[in-house]
Amino acid sequence: MAFQLQHILTMVSSFVFHLAIFKWLAAPLMKKLSPDFKILTHSKQIEITNRYDSSLVRHLICVYLGYTVADTLALTTHSPLFDRMMVVHHLLGVFGGLAGCVDPILPYFNNLVLLVEVSNPFVNMRTILHALGQKNSRLYKLNGVVMLVAFFACRIASIPLWFQLSQHMATGQLYTARLSLLITIFFCVPMASAFNIYWFVKMCKGAYRVLYRG
């Protein structure tokens, strides 16, 4: 489908909003947050106010939030879709996404949150194929293998990367962040990771039954 009016309005609004932040909000805010900002050269101040916050990462987080809220609404208003663990997982994601968007000082770790969504198309495809009676098809099995690999690579293997926060914990820098971001790091992320490990174990058991037991 071609671009519609709402797409153009979204882009224009985003352009105006982020340009306004860069032109009028970022520098005064940085001066209040850090006294060292005032002694930087003008060119260095411009560089920091444009790169301190990743506009692309923040937009991707907003896309993630929109999807997660919509999916949570669908889960809670349609009884066939309702899954208590999934709802809790989504609520953790919404809280963490909002925290990361409001206080975007850790874009690297925001990207780790977004990374877990890479496995979703294969998870959803599995559900669709299963509902269509394609459980014994080659496509179902192939999708299952890809889903397992993507789920492990994006949701399980990425967990140790969060331990890189320890260097910021050691210096005390991490504790200067907003409370919502600290709750996300020390509660939401471990809880979501525990859910992902639980689901991955279930996937492995399911894959074994499909591939070796027919």
N, C-alpha and C positions, 0 to 999 in steps of 0.2 A: 504493500500500500504506500501511496505517496505521503509526503509530509502533510499534516493537517494543521489547522490554525493553532490548536493547543500545543503542538510540538514547537512551533515557531515562538509562541508566547513563552513557553518554558525556557527556550534558549535565550530569548531576549531578556527575560527576567533574571536568569542566572548571570548573564553578562553584566547587567546593570548592578546586580547585588554584589558580585565579586569585585567588579571594578570599584564600586563604592567602598568596599572594605579596604582594598589596596590603597585607594587615593586618600581616604579620610579617617579610617578607623584603625588600621594596623599600626601605623607609626605612633599615634598617641597612646594606644594600648601598650605597645612594647616599651615606651618610655616609662609608663607606670609600673610595668611588670619587672623591668630590669634597668637599674641605674646605668649599667655599662652600655646600654644602647645609645645613650646621649653622647658618649664620647667617640662613637664611631664616625667615620667619614660619611658624607651624604650618600655617596655611591654604595657604600656598604649597608647603610640603612635601607636603601631601596631594595638591595638584593635580599636582605633578611625579611623585610615585610612581604616580599613576593614568594619566598620559599619556606618560611616558617610553617605555613599551613599549605598542604597539598590540596589544591582545588579539585583535582581529578579524584583523589582518594575520598574526599568528602562527598563528592557527587556519587561515587560508587556506593558509599555507605548509605546515602539517601535512597538509592535504588534498592539496596538490600533491605532497608527499613520498610519501604513501601511494599515489597514482595512479602516480607515476613509478617507484617501487620495484616495484609490481605489474606494470607494463608491461615493465620491464626483465627481470623474472623470466619473463614470457611470451615475450619476445624470445629469451632465452638458452636456454629449455627446449623451444622449438618451432622446429625447423629452417626451416619455411616462412616464419616471421616474422623470422628472424635477419637483422639488418642491423648491420654493425660500426659504421658512423658513428652510427646511432641509439643503439646501446648506449653508445658513448662520450659522446654528447650527453646521454643520460639520467644517466650517472654524474657528469658535470659538474653537472647539475641537482640531483642528490641531495646532492652535497658542498656546493654553494652554498646549497641550501635548509636543510640542517642548520646551516651557518654562520650564516645569517640568522635562524634560529629560536633558536639558542643565544645569539647576540649581536645582538639586534634593535634596534640603534641607528640603522638606516637604513631605516625603514619605507617611505619614498618609493621607494627603489631596490628593496626587496623587492616592491613593487607592480609595478615594471617587469618583474621576473622573472615574476610571475603574469600580466601582460598578454599575454605571448607565447602563453599557452595558449588565448586566445580563438579563434585560428585552427584549433585542433585538431578541433572537430566537423566542419568543412568538409573538412579533410584526410582524416579518417576516412570521411566520407560519400563522398568521391571513390573511396577504395579499395573500399568496399562496392559502389557502383554499377558500378565497373569489373569487379569479380568477378562481378556478376550479369548481365553482358553488356549493360549500359545505356550503353555508351560513346558511342553516337550519339543518345542521348535528349536532349530539351530540358532535363530536370532535371540531367543530368550536366554539360551546358555551363553552365547557370545556376549550379550549385554551384561549378563551376570558376572562374567569374568572381568570385563572392563569396569563395571561398577565396583567390584571388590578391590581392584588395583587402584582406582581413582579414590575410593573411600579411604583406603590405607594411606596413600601418598598425601592426600590433602587434609585428612582429619586426624590420622594417628601419627604418622611420621613427623608431622609439623609440631606436635606437642612439645618436644624438647627445645624447640626454638624459643618458646616462651621463657625458658630459663636464662636467656640472655638479659632479662630484666634484672638479674641478680647484681649486675655491675652498677646499675642505677640505685638499687636498694642499698648497696654497700656505701655509696657516697651520700645517701640521704636525699638525692635529687628526686627520686620517685615520689617521696612522701609530700612533696610540694604541690602535687597535682590535686585536682578537685576530688572530693570524697566519692562522687559517682564513678570516676575513673578507677579509683582504688578498689571500690566494691566490685567493679567489673573484673579487674585483674586478679583479685584474691578470692572472689566468690563465683562470679558468673563463668569465667573461663574454666576453672577446675570442674565445676558442675557440668558444663557443656562437654568437656573432655571426657568425663566419666560416662556420660550418656553415649558419646561416640564410641568409646571402647566397648560398652555393653552391646550396642547395635552391631559393631564390627564382629564381635564374637558370634552373635546370632547369624550374621551373614555368612561367616565361615562355615558354621554348622549347616546352614541351608545349601550352600554351594557344594559341600561334601555329599549331601543327600542327592542333589540333582545330578552331579557329575559321576558319582561312583555307585549309586544305588538305583539310578534310573528313575 
